[in-house]
Amino acid sequence: MWLILLLLLMTGTASASTLQAGAAQVNITPPAGAPMAGYYVPRVATGTHDALHVKALVFEKNGVKVALATCDLVWLPRNLSEEARQIIQQKTGIPADHIMISATHDHTGPVIMVHPSRYNLQGEMLHITEDYTNALPGRIAQAVILANSHLQPAQIRSAIGRETSLAFNRRYYMKDGSVGWNPGKLNPKVWRQAGPTDPSVPVVYVETPDGKGIASYVNFAMHQDTTGGLKWSADYSYALGKILQMAKGDDLVSIFTIGCAGDINHLDTSRKDPQASYEEAARIGAVLAGDALKVIQRAPIIPVSQILVSSRVLKLDLPHFTPQEVAWAYRTQATVGTANPAPFLDLVRAAKILEIDSRHGKRFDAEVQVIALSDQLAFVGFPGEMFTQFGLNVKQDSPFPLTITEELANGALGYIPNRQAYPEGAYEVVSTRLKPGAGERLMNSALDQLRAVFTAARAEVAAPTPH
């Protein structure tokens, strides 16, 4: 059974306590010379295009607090997010399971140290990465602690925008019957996209009662892999945040989270124009900022009488590999960083096999979390790169008027395809650490929790007012 935590501090009527909100950000930009994540071969950062941050938003109502934190990182392993949650709980009293920590999945951020590592780091590069990784939970906690110290009376405006020009499903049915992945610009062998996109742009705008912006929260389902290059960058969410600050004030904390985007990127294969540059990232961020500002202008105030939290940890079984496959993976992985690395998909498969082998049969912990503001707005956290169909299904079947799906939250299980994709193959299926059906289990857990939390919220609304 999932754990439902409905914590209400009753002081007269449900609206007797004012909603409080606070936001903050902390710089987590590594030094030049540190290794960059995002691909299967090591790259060394030469400098900074724009700083990387942890951004945090804390809500309090009737004594119940929740925190949403997002990091400009390609991913955040579960053990680090758990460590950060424990620090936050110790320093602020916010329960660990009331905290959702996610990564924005930008591909121009630092390598985070895990064992085994796909990057074969050695010497000074290894020391830099270990030091950065060890400090990261404390930096994440610092952002939430600061946001908690900034709590003030607040109100929320929220609605959903729509953007159809940016995102593309990167899996394609080819004319020869195969399924291709990122098949290239103007490829005559392409038939059509193999899956949907999610055009929704949920926006949560947090302001003081007199209308001064505290934070903006924008969610969109599309990979952050736009800039390329060897400089640290938050990718298109950087331009999104800067434009929102220009419109709403420099003190605004602009938070971006990535929706279910495991099979979605920005590459339009019907156009020959290159799409990897800081200018392209700025264009995308500007389009999303325009969408967000239109939503903020018309969004109604969302009444918040209570905060509800639900969390469930699922145990996911591991795929099995033979000793011969493990030996092949070690040989393949050893080519990383050499003059003749193995083919890309071989590196992908080898990294997966070695990670699974290192677990010695220990199943994955996969947390699905729901944070709800009354019966109006719910945030759903998934611990990996969910295919976009999962996000569409959750939003369609959720009882909440506004449901936001956030991937790479409280864990980083890699790609989570739907059942249909497994026999079709291609990159995401080669890479996934999970057996078929795992994504459906996570989706169903989210929907079960959403329905239970919504029922609890409605029951509280319908309860007689104490005298």
N, C-alpha and C positions, 0 to 999 in steps of 0.2 A: 504493500500500500504506500502511496505517496504521503508525504508529510505536508499537511496544510497548517500554516501558521497564521491564524487570524487574531491579531493582537490589538485590542481596542482599549484605550484608557477612557472610561466613561466619566465625564465631568459635566453632568447636566445633559444637554442635547448633543447629538453627534457632531454638530457644527460649532460647538462651543469653543473648540481649539482651532486657531488659525493655521492653515497650511504654512509650513516654513520650508524654504529652499536655500541652498548655498552651492556655489560652484567655484572651482579652482583648477589651475593647471600647473604642472611641474615639468621642467625641461629634462628630457632624457637623451639628448643628442650625444652619441659617442664621439671620441676624438677621431680626427683623420688618421688613417692607417689601420683602423679596425676593419675586420672582415664584414662584408655585406651578405645578407640573407636573400632568399627569394628564388634562387635557382639551385642547380645541382653541382655547380663548380664555384670555387671561391673567387670573390672579387674583393679588392681593397679600396676602401673609400678614400677619395682624394680631398674631400672637404664637405662643406654644407651648403646646399641650396636653400633649404628652409628647415628650421629646427623641428625636432621630434618632441612630442609631449605625451604625458599622461593627463587626461582631462577627466574631471570628476564632478558629479552632480549628486547632492544629498537632498532627500525629502524627509520631512517629519510631519506627522499628524497624530494628535492624541498620544504623544509619547512614543509612537512607533516610527523608527527610522529605516530607510533603505538607501543604498548607494549604487550608482551606476558609474563605472569607470571604464575608460577606453584608452588603449595605448597605441601609439604610432609604431606598430611592430607587425611583421608578417604573421606572427603567431605567438602565443604565450602558453607554455606547457602547464598542465594542471597543477603540478607540484609548486610552481612559482605563484600561481594565482591563489592557491590554498595558503601558502605562506603569507602572502600579502593580506588575505582576509583575516588571518589570525592576528596579525599586527594591528590591523584596523580595529578588530573587536577589542583587543586589549587597550588601545589608546582612546577609543571613542565610545565603546559600549554597543556599537552597531553589531548585531549578531552576524557571524560569518555567512550564514545562509540567507542573509538579507542584502548581500553584496554581490553584484554582477560585474565581473571584470572581463573585458573582451579586447581583442586586437583588431585594428582597422585593416589589416592584411596589405599594407603597403610593401612593395617589393624593393624599396630603397631604404631599408632599415637594417639594423645589425643582426648578426648571427647570435642566437641564444643557445647557450651550451646545454646540450643533452647528451646522453650516453645510450647507444652509440651515436656519433655525429657523422652526418654525410659529408662533412667538409674536410676531414683529415687535417685539422689544424695542429700546428706544432710551434714550439718556441714562443716568441713574443706574441704572436697572433693568438696562440692558445691562452696565454696569461691574460691578455687584454679581454678576451671573450669571457673567461672565467670570472674575472673581477667585475665586469659589467653585469653578468648574469647574477652574481651573488648580491650585488647592490640593488637589483631591480625591484624585488618585493618591497624594500623600504621606500623606494621612490614612488611606487604606486600607492603605498599606504600614505605617504606624505601628502599626495594630492587629495585623497579622501579626507584626511585629517584637516587640511586647510579648508576644504569645502564645508565640512561640518562646523568649523569655527566661524564660517561666514553665514550661518543660517539667519534668515530674516523673513518677515511675512511676504508671502508670494501668492501668485495666481498662475494658472496654466492655460494657455491657448493651444489647441491641438486640432489638426485636420490632416487630410491626406491629399497631396498633389499628385500629378501624373506627368511622367516624362517618357516619351516613346522614341526619342531620337538618339539616345546614347548607348544603350545596352544591346548586345547580341549574344545569342546562344553560340558558344564556340565549338559545339559538336555538330557535325554536318553529315547528313546522308549523302553519300557520293553516288555518282551515276553507275559505278560498278557494283553497287549493293553494299559496300563497306561503310563504316562510320569513321569519318576523319575528325581530327582535332586541330583547330587553327590551320586550315588547309592552305592559307595564303591568299593574297589579293588577286582578284579576277581569275581564280582558278576555274578553267572550263570544265573540270571534272565534278564540280560541286552541283548537287541537285537542290537541297534545301536544308535549313536548320533542323536539327534533330530534336529540339526541345523548345520550350517557351522562354520568354523573359518576363520579368515582373516590373511593370511600369510605375508602380506606386512609389510615392515619395512621402512617407510619413514625417511629420514635423511636430515637435513639441517645443513650444516657446514659453520660457519661464520668465516672468516679470514681476516687479513689485506692484502693489495695488495701485500705484499712481502711474504705472506704465513704463518704468525703466527696465531695460532688459537685464536679466541675470544670466541666462544661458539659452542657447538654442541647441536642439537635438535633432539632427537630420539623419535619416536612414535611407539607404538605397542599395539595391542588389546588383552590384557590379564589381568585378575585381579591381583592386587598386594596383595596376601594373602598367602605368602609362608613361612615366617619365623616362625610364631607362637611365643610362649614365652611371657615374661613379660618385655621385654626391648624395649625402643624406637628404631625404625629402619625404614629406608626408603624402606626396602624390596629389591627386586632384582635391582631396579634402583640405589641403592648405589654401588653395584659392577660394574654395567654398567658405572657409572660415574668415579669411581676410575680407571678402566682400560683405559678409553678414556683419562684421565689425564696422565696416565703413558705413553701413546703413543703420546699425543699431547701437553703435558706441564701442569705443575701444575696450571697455571693461567687460563686454560680453564674452563669456566662455562658449566658444562654438564647438560643439561635440558632433562628431560623425561616427556612425556605426554602419557596418556592412550587413546587408540583408543576406538571404540565402542565395549565394552567388557562386557555388561550386562549379557551375558550368557556364558562367556568364562573364564576358569581358567587353571591351569597348571597340574591338576591331570589326570594322565594316568591310567584309570581303568583296562587296560590290563596288568599292571605290579603290582606285590605285594609290591615292594619297598616303604617304607615310603617317603613322599615328603613334609614334613613340618620341615624345619630346616634352620639355617643360611647358611649351606653348600649348600642346594638346591637353596636358593636365590642367592648365589654366582655363582653357576653353570649357572643358567638362565641368570644372568647379564653378565657373561663372554661370553655366546653364542651370546647374543644380541650385546655385544661390538664387537665381531668378525665380525658379520654381518655389523655393522655400519662402522667399519674401512675399510672393503672391499668396501662399498659404497663410502666412502670419497675418497678412492684411485682412483676411476674411475669416480666420479661425475663431470659433466661439470659445468663451471661457468654459473650461471643464470643471464642474463642481467636484471637489474631493472631500469626502467626509471620513474616509478611512483608507488605510494602506493594508494590502494583503500580500502574503508571500507564500509560495509553494515551491518545493524542490524535491526532485526524485533522482536518485543515482541508479542507473541501469548497469548491469554487468553484461558486457558484450564479449562473445567468444572470439578466439583468435583463429585465423586460417592456419593450416598445417603445411610445413615445408620439409622435404627430405634432407638428410645429411648432405647429399650431393648438391642440392639447391643452395644450401647454406655455404658450402665450400665455394661454389661458383660466385655467390654474392660477395664473399670476402675478396676473391681475386678481382672481381669487377670494381668493387669499392676502392681497391688499392690504386686504381688508375686515376682517381680524382686528383687534380693538381699536377698531373704529369703532362708531358708533351703530347701524349696520345691517350686521352681519356676514352672510355668505352662509349658506345652510342648512347644517346640520351635516354631512351626507354629502358636500356639495360641498367643505367645508373639509377633510374627511378625504381625499377623492380628490385635491384640489389639493396637499396636503402630500406625498402619495405621489409624484405626478408630478414635483414640483420636486426632491424628494430623488433620484429616479432620474435626472432630467435632469442634476443636478449631478455625477453620477459619470462622465459622458462615456463610458459603455460599460464602465467598470471593474466587473468582477463582484464579488459579495459574497464575503468570506471567512467561512465558517461553521464554527466549531470545535465538534466533538463530543468530549467528554472523559470518560474513565472513571478513577475512583480506586477501587481495591479494597483491602480489608483481608483478606488471605489469600483463601480460597475461600468466605468466608461473607457478606461485605457489600460492595456496590458502589454508588458514587455516580455518576450519569450527569448531565453538564451539557449542556444544549441552549441555543443562542444566540438564543432568541426565545420568543414566547408560543405554545407548542405546543398544538394541540387535545388534549383529554384522552384521546381514543382512542389517540393515540400512546403516552402514558404507560402506559395499560392494556396495550397490546400489548407494550411493552418488558418490563414486569414479568411478564407471562404467559410470555414466551418466553426471558427471561434464565435462564441456568443457575445463578445465584447464589440461595441461599435468601432473601436480603434484597437487594432492588434499589430504590434511591431515585432518582427522576427529578427533576431540578432545572432549571427553565427560567430564561431571562434570565441565563445563565451565560457569561462570557467574550465577551459580545456582546449586541446588542439589535436583532435583525432585524425586530421587530414581530410581527404575527400570522402564524402558520404553520398554515393550515388543512389538513385532509386533502382528498384529491381529490374526495370526495363533496360537499364544501361549495362548491366553486367554481361549478358551475352553479346552485346554490341562492341565491347572492348574499348580501345583508345586510352588516352593518357590517364584520365581520372580513375578508370577501372584498374589499369596497371598499377597505379599508385595506392589505391585504397587499402587500408589495413583491416577493413571490416568485411565480414561475410554478407552475402545478399540478405536483405530483410532488416539489417540494422537501422537503416534510415527510417524505415516504416515504423519500427519500434519507437524511435525517438519522437517521430511526428505524433504517433498515437499517445505517447506519454504527455506531450505538450497539450494535446486536445483534451485528454482526460483531466489534466490539472486546470486548464482554462475553464472547463465546464464546472468543476468543483468550486473553484475560487469565485466564479461568477454567481453561482447559486448561493454561496456564503455571503457575498456582497449584497445580493438582492434580499436575502433573509434579514440582514441587519437593517437595510433601508425600510423593510416592511415591519420591523419590530416596533412595538409601541414605545413612545418616548417616556422615560422614567420621570416620576414626579418626586 
